[in-house]
Amino acid sequence: MSKVYLHPIGLSASPQAESRGEGPGAIRLGGSMAYASRFALVVREEGRVVDRRLFDLAGAAEAIAGLGESHSDALAVEAERQWLNLQAVHAPLQLGTRTIRLDQPQVMGVLNVTPDSFSDGGAFLDKPEEGRAHAAAMLEAGAALIDIGGESTRPGAQPTFEGDEIARVLPAVEYCTQMGAAISIDSRRAGVVEAALEAGAHMVNDVSALRYDPRMAELVAKAGCPVVLMHAPGTGEDLHEGGTYGDVVSEVFDDLAAQRAKAIALGIAAERICIDPGIGFGKSLTDNLALLNALPLFHALGSPILLGVSRKRMIGALSNEEPAHERLGGSLALAVRGMEAGVHLLRVHDVAETVQARNVWRGLRDAALTDFGSLSA
């Protein structure tokens, strides 16, 4: 079966930078502050690339229509759908009284209340005052929302009993609610999510993309809350199991497309779905790098993109095997890579530093958008 993928391969700081005097020369990716001017239509069949067409904005209609002539009308229709998705402008996330706009990168601060998370496990478990202070510091530093998790999902971590996970996250949800924070609950268990939503959480971050707990989709649909669908190859307790790929980019894209379609079919509104390629989950260093370099493709799914790369092991693998707490430089480099690709949400441990990087990056992007004079003929 043939499948098509519309890759933005030429990114630009502004649409006018690529203009030839007849309107913009680039499209805005997913309503973000990233722009693309050159594209590749890739057709894959049985794991092989059988066609690859390069085009610019002016040649988009011809390139897409050409698929119908040389392959099938169905491929052309799918390419047109992806083309429209690349340009979709996403509505803000409404999280309680907080409105999270998606027209610039937003920072999601991590609050782990676990004994064994890879970065800060144990730092805030059973220490509500320290957890409260950390959450307050992240909000003051500019975090748009707080992501609370009570189960470590690092490779080799032991599964957490649902009751223990609830007992860990509820105090954190409660003190974050008292601060007026926008709150995401990072869990794959419907019982945990239900308790957290009742306690004041506003969003669900499911690392299994609703596959682990059969009750999760119905719960999220009924709650009407935003949900993040993250890619992980494992369908059971071990999310990292089965991580072998022929082409990791197309396979992760296909899996997220299928899970997104399934979520919509089960009653979850399309506009409330975000997607996450799941960097580090059942993926090798080579896989992770391929996904990061192909991030602009994921706008073609039609949902806002969340990227979680903060302090991950791939940073150590690329730089002297530094421990997790010494990976700030690499975390910022990957966050900027995400911003360049138009990622909407950055899930990070180091909020103040990431917000500063985002603000400087946005200053550069704002200047590029308004500096018409130096670009004119």
Phi, psi and omega in degrees: 000131180277142176226149183241147181224129183255100183267121165286118185246350178237102181267151183223155179284341181198157179291327182286342178296335181255004184287144175251024177091002181235052182096180182296150179253009182213155175260156177271126185276116174057031181068014183269194176258027176247145184229147180229138183241341179230148190218158174232126171266117183246125176252125179245144179217121181052044175083000182243147172281119180251349178201140177214120184238129179258141179203162173255186185301319182294334183261010186296311184299318181294318181296318181291315179297328181297336177296325179294328181282321186261342181234275180200156176298327181297320178294320179296320178297316179295320178296320178296321178297316179295323178299316178293321178297322179303328185260004182296137175260121187270136178294154177299154172277127177260107183244094186064232178273355181269135175249119182256103180287145183248021178268004169213161179297133178248148184256127176255118181275138183269129173234099179268125175244066184227160176273347193218022176295152190295333186257305187231032180301129179091346184294329185235001178289129181059025178227069188301326180292321178290320177296318178299316181296320180294316179298317180298320179296321179294319178295317179296327180284348176119012175296131178283332179203163181246131179255113185258125180231141181241013178220129175286134177244021176292158177303132178087356180292145178281141177301151181255136175293137185304318179297321178294320180295319178298315181297330179284316190275331186300315177301323180292318177299318183294316181285332174290324176298319179298333177279351184080021183284151165281131191234131171251138177255121183266095182203153175252006184251126184298323179297321178293314181298315181300315179295320181292319179295320178295330181275352176128359176291158187239344190214151180246132176243098187257109182291350178258004182055040176074010184271334187288312184248116183296345179274348191293315183299315180297320180297313181295318179299316181293322180288334181068026183262159174296152181218141174259126175257112181256144178277130169212140185286331184284139179254351179254218182294322182267104182292341184270353185290139175084020183278067173237136188224147169279310174223103190298323184295308182293325182288320176293319177302312182297318181295316179294323177298318181292317180291325176295314179297320179296318179298318179295318179297332181271006172106004178273126183296135182303323183288352179257008182257131169245157180234153183220122182291353173071051179302129177090350182265102180063035182224141178282172176302317179299318177300312182299317180295320178298317179295318180296322178286341181254013183309320181302333178303325189290348170296335181293349175284338176090016180230155173301151184250131171254139178235124178241099181233359187302125174060016186287161189298333180301331179294314176298321180297330180269352188208079168062018177055040176300146176292167188305318185284357178246029183247027182296313182301314179294322178299317180292321178300318180288327176296317178296321176301319177296319179297318179299330181273356178090019177299140184268326183230131178246115179270115190221158172270323185262083189291309185302315182292322179290321177297318178298315177300317178299317183294320178292316177302317180295323177301318177296318182291320177299318180296320179295326181286333185256352184271070182286326188300314184288347182258351183282154182289000000 
